[in-house]
Amino acid sequence: MAKNYEAVAGEIITKLGGPQNITKIFHCATRLRTQLKDRSLADLEEIKKISGVMGAVDAVGGVQVIIGNDVNKVFDAAVSQFPEIEQGENSSENLDKNPEEKQNVFSSVLNVLSALIGPVIPLIMVSGLLTALLTILTRWAGLSAEGTTYTILNTAANCAMYFLPVYIAYTAARKFGTDIMISIFLGALMIHPSISGLADAGQYASLFGLPVRTANYTSTLIPIILTIWALKYVEKLSAKIIPDSIKFVFRPFLTILIMIPVAFCVTGPIGSYAGDLLNMLMTSINSAAPWASVLVVGALAPLLVLTGMHFALIPLVFMEFSTFGYDNMLFNAFIGMNFSQFGVALAAFLKTKNRSLKELAGSCALTAFLAGVTEPTLYGICLRMKKPLYATWIACIVNAVFCAVFGIKVFSFGAPSFFTMPIFMNPDGTMSNFYLAVAAAVLTIVTAFAATWLLGFDDSVYDE
């Protein structure tokens, strides 16, 4: 039976306190995301009971309603019925800072990281897949590493990470409400080859007599985030100094003139030092106990995804790739998270006689296995029946132990799934790491399937 997306959207908006309580609405791959004026008006328990809704979470930045693969259809229905609700990001104001909504510092940091990094992740994953494709083409398809085809594809594969400060400058501009073009200009300036050349020439340079700690800002996150955050206040200062009659040219001029020393003498070096500190921390952990990080992340993976805290680990992964050339902390641990949801959904599909659960589990299994998208299974099956969540945790821990023992690494950015397994191929041509990653995925699926089957579940919650 076809779903009535208009009815689902209407019920969700009503249970969130009505359109007048929603300041912004948008969506990701599986979740309808909203920002509210007053969260106390949102009835999450009633939202969870709506047919077509898999769950609802009071997360950092707002309320998230888990829909699954049809989220875009529910979103379209919602904005069609309630056009007065603002859609997507806003470049002129930060709606997360609502006077009626208070967040602790940790939640605020997670919210900012999610907003800044989230839009860039698909592009970085594409770059990772291009790198994996190049590995396959050069190893088995006879593509020459000296040819122009390889050069062009390799440049495309490296482009997302190299120009990362430019992309983050754009998302930061929308998050902090700064001028987008000036923000992008600053991001491009910080990675200009001449600036990188200063870093190669020596540790310090001079700007109007001020000391500049030179650094290569390509593939970095923290320096540009701090820079665009500072830009917000510099723009306010420029607006006070420059009258409206000549603002078109002279406000950007004054803003950039101030931001150049701010970026290269203050925010850039602070971000660079912070990155160096994280680098030293990760190097120490990987030198002393390389198994520890994957074991901890793997054991906490379900909790990290449920709370959205896995976004907080992305900067550390960037640091790993730029320092070591691989990740041995996050994506190998998420073999357990992503493939366990396939095992759970497959077991539920084969074991249940409930038609609603069988339809849901079939869709969830394909989504988790082929694309590595776990939210439909996690919220639609694991949380609703509880015991499959225990099976997920068991499988994640088993995978973490396996990855820790055998030292499995990820050489390209990407979430583990059937189509992204080439990210585990070592560029040096050896295949042992790839075979171990495949073994970890199989072990995870078998463990999650067996645990779900043996623990059982109560599918009566789907009777309606």
N, C-alpha and C positions, 0 to 999 in steps of 0.2 A: 504494500500500500504506500502511495506517495505521501511524503510528509507535508504537513501544512506549515511551511516555514513562517508565514505571516502570523499564525496563531502562536507558534513557539516564541517568536521575537516579541510579540505583544505581551505575552505572559512574563517574559524575562524582564522587559522594561518596567512593567507594572510592579513586579516583586522587588525591583531595585529602587523603588521609591518614586517611579514615574519619570518622564523625560525631564522634568524640571529639576530633578536631583542629580542628573548625569551631566557632567561638564565635558566629557570626551568619551568617544566610543571608537574602537578599532579592533583588529583581530590579528592573530598570528596563524600558525598552521592548524591549530586545533582549538584555540581558546578565543572566546569573545571577551575582550578586555575593556573595562570601563573605569573611569575616574569619577568619584562621587563627591558631592558637597557634604552630605551627611551619611556616613556608613551605617549609622544606627537604623536608618530607614530601609536598609536592604535586608530582606529575609532570605538568608542563604538556604535554610532548611526547606523552605517552600520552593525555591528555585530548583533544588536538587530533585524535587518530585515531578517537575515538568517533563512530559514525554519528549524525548529527543535530547535531553540534557544529561550528561554523564556525571557532572559534579560541579561544585562551585567553591572557590577558594578566596578567602580574604587575604590577598597577597600584598607584597610591597607595591606601592603605586596605585592600588585600587582593587576592585573585585574582578576576578576572572571566572568566567562561566565556561566549563569544558563542554564543547559540542562534538568535536571529532572532525572527520573529513568534510562535513557539510557546514562548517563554521562560516564560510564565505556567503552561503545562501541565507543563513540566519542573519548575518550582518547586513546584507543587501536588503532583506525584508525589514530590518529594524530602521535603517536610515531612510527607507522609502516611506515608512509609516510615521517616523518622527524626524523630519528634516531639520527641525530646530536644534537637534543635538549635534554638537561639533564633532567632525570626523578627523581622525588621525592626529598628527603632531601639529603644534602651533609654533610658528617661528617668533612670535612677538611676546608670548607670555608663558610662564611655567605653571601649568595648572596643577602640578603635583603639590605645590606649596599652597594648599587651601587653608584659610585661616581656621576652618572648623576641623581640620585634620592634622593630628600630631603624629610624628614618626620619630623613633629613636635614631641615633646616629647610624647604627649598623643598617637599619632598614633603609635609611636615606641613601647610604652608599650603594647598597644593592640595587635600589631603584635607579640611581644614576648609571651604574654599570650596565644594567639591563637595557636602559634606553639608548645608551651610547654604542654598545657593542652589538646588541641584537640585530639591528638592520644590516650590519656589515658581515655577520657570520655566513649567510648563504653565499656571498661573493667569495669569501675566503675558502669555503668548502669547495666551491667550483675550482678555485686555484689548486686545491689539494687533489681534486680528481684529475685535473689536467696533468699534474706532476705524476700521478699514478699511471695515467694513460701514456705519458712519455716513457715511463719505465717499461711498460708492456710493449710499446711499439719498438723501442730500441733493443729489447731483449729477445722478442719473438717474431717481430714483423720486419726486421731488417732495416729499420730507420737509422740513418747515419747521424751521429751526434755532431758531425761537422757540417751538415747541410742547412740550408736556409729554413726548411720546414721545421726542423728541430729548434732553430734559433727563435723563430716567431712563436712557436708554442711554448717554449721555455720562458720567453719573456712574458707571455700572457700568464703563465703559471706563477711567476714571481711578482707580477704587477700588484696584486691585492695587498700582499704583505709590505712591499716596498713603499707603496703610497698610502699605507695605513693611516698616517697622521692627517692626510688630506680628507679621507673618508670620515675619520673621527671628528675632524674639525667641522664637517658638515652636520653630523648628528649632534655634536655638542652645541653648535649654533642654534639648532632647533630646540634642544633641551634647555639651554640657558637663556634663550631669547636674544642672541646677539645677531649682528648683521652677517648674513650667510656668506656674502662675497668676501668681506674682510676676513672672516674666519678661515675660509678656504685659502685666501692669499697667505695668511700666516702659516697654515699647514704646509703649503707648497714652499714657502720661504725656508722653513726649518729643515726641509729635506733637499734643498737646492744643492747641486753638485759642488758649487763653490763653498758652501757652508760645510759640507762633508769633507771637502778638501782641507779646510782649516783644522778639522779634527785629525786628519792624517799628518798635518805638518807639525802639530804640537798640542800640548795639553791646554794652553791658555792663549787667548788673543786679546785684543783691546778694541773697545768701542767708546769713542769720546773720552778715552782715558780710563774707562771702567773695565774691570777684568771680566773676561768672557771665558767660561769653562767650555771649551769646544767639545762637541760630541756628535756622533752620527745618529740623527734622530729618525732615520728610516726604520720602519717596523716597530716603532715605539708607541706606547699608549699614554702613559702618565704625563710626559711633558706637554703634549698638545692639549690634554684635558685641563691641566692647570692653566695653560695659556689662554684658552677660550673662556674659562671661568673668570680670569683676571680681565679679559676684554670687556666683559659685561659692565664692570665698574669704570673702566676707562672710557667706554662709550657714554656713560652717564656724565662723566666729567667733561667730555668734549661737547656734549649737548648744552651744558651750562655755560661754557666759555664762548662757543661760536654761535652768533645770532642766526636766526632762521633765514635771514635774507641771503646769506652766503653759505648755508649749510651744505649744499649739494656737493661741493668739492672740498671745502676746507675742514668739515667735520671728519670725513675719512682721512684726510691728510694728517690732521692733528692726532687722530686715533692711532694711525699706523706709526707715526713718528714717536709716539709714546710707547707703543707696544713693542717696537723693535728692541730697545734696551730691556724692557720688562721680560720679553720672551727669552733673550739670549743671556741676560745677566741674573734673572731671578727664577721665573717659572721653569724654563728649560733645564737649567742646572739642578734645581730642586728635584724635578722629575727624573733627571738622569741619575742623581744620587740615590733616589728611592729605587730606581730600576737596578742600580748596582747592588743595593742592599738585598733586594729580592733575588738577584742573580747569585750573590754570595750564599744566601740562605738555601736556595735550590741546589747549588753546587755542593754545599756541605752535606745536605740530606742525601743527594745522589752518590756522594763519595763515601759517606759513612754507612748508610743503609738504604740502597736504591730500592729495596723491596718495601720500605715503610710507607712511602707516599701512596703507592697503588693499593696497598692493603687497607689503609685508612679511607681513601676515597671510595674504593670498591665497597667496603662495608657500609659506608654512609650514602651510597649512590641513590637509593630510593628516597631517603629523607632530603637529599640535596635537590632532587627533581621536584618533589612535592612542594617544597618551599621556594623553589626558584633560585636557590643559593648556588647552583652549579655555574651561574653566570660569574660569580665572584672568582672562580678559578681560571677563567679564560685568560686574564692577563698573565698568570703564572705559566699557562701553556704557551702563550706567545714568547715569554721569556725563555722557556725550554727550547723552543724551535730555533730562536735566534742564537742561543748559547751552545746547545748540544747538537742541533740538527734533527732532533727527535723529541717525542713526548713519551715519558714512561710513567705518567701520573694519572691523567684524566681519561683519555680516549681508550686506552687499554682496559681501564677499570670499567668503562661504559660498554665494553663487550658484554659484561654481565647484565647491566641495566637494560640494554636494548634487545639483546637476544633472549633474555629471560621473559620479556613480555610476549615474544612469539611463542615460547614454550607454554606459558600460562594460558594464552588465548587458544592455542591449539588443543590443550588438554580440556579446557572448558567447552570448546566446540565439539569435541568427540564424546565427552562424558555427559553433557547436559541433554535433557529431552525438552527443555524449555525453548520454544521457538524464538522468542525475543532475544534470549541470551545467545542462542546459536547464530543468529544473524549478526549480532553485535560482535561475537567472538571471531567469526570468520573475517569480518572487515578489519578488526583489530590485529589479527594475526598477519594478514598481508601487509598492513601499514608498518608494523614493527619490523617484520623480516626484510621487506624490500627497501624501506626508506629510513628505518631507525627512529620512527616517531612513536614515542611510548605513552604519551598522555591518554589516548583513547583506552588502552588496556589498563593503565595505572588507575585512572579515575573511574572508567566505566565498568571495570571488572574487579580489580584488586581492592579498591576502597569500598566498593558496595558490598562485597562478599567477605572481606577481611582475610580469610585464610589464603587466598591466592597472593595476598601481600606478603604473608609469611614465606610462601614459596619463592617469591621474588627475592626476598632478603637472603634466603638460603643459597639461591643460585648466584647472587651477586658476590657473596662471601667466598663461595667455591671458586668462582672465576678469579677473584682478587688473589686468592692463595696461589692459584695456578700461574697467573701472570707474574706474581712476585717471585715464585720459585724459578721460573724459566726466563725472567727478565724480558718479557715481550715489550716491544717498542712500536710507536706509531711514527711514520716518517713524513706523512702529509696530513694537513688539517682536515678533519672530517669525522662525523659521527659514525660509528660502526654499523654497518648493515650489509645485506647481501651484495649490493651494487658498489659499496665503498670499501670492500675488503682489500683492494690493491693498495690502500694507504699503509698497509703493514709490510709492503715489499721494500726491502732494503735497497737503496740506490747502488750499493756496491756489487749487486748481482747475486748475492747469496739469497737462498729461499727459505732458510730454516726459520726465520722470524715469522714469515708469512704462514708457513705450515703450522707453527705453534699457535698463531692467532686463529686459524681455522679450527684447530683442535679445541681452543678455549671456547669458541663460539658453539661448537657441537656439544662440548661438555656442559655449557650453560643451558642450552636448549633441553638436553636430556634431563639435567637436574631440575630445572623449573617444571618441565612436563611431569616428571615422576613425583615431585613434591606436591604439585597441584592435584594430581590424581590420587595420591595416597592421603593427603590431608582432607580432601573432599571440599565441598562448598554447599551453601544453601542458596539455590537459585530461585527461591520463592519470591525474592525481592523484584524479580522481573515479571511476575504474574500479571501485573497491570498492563 
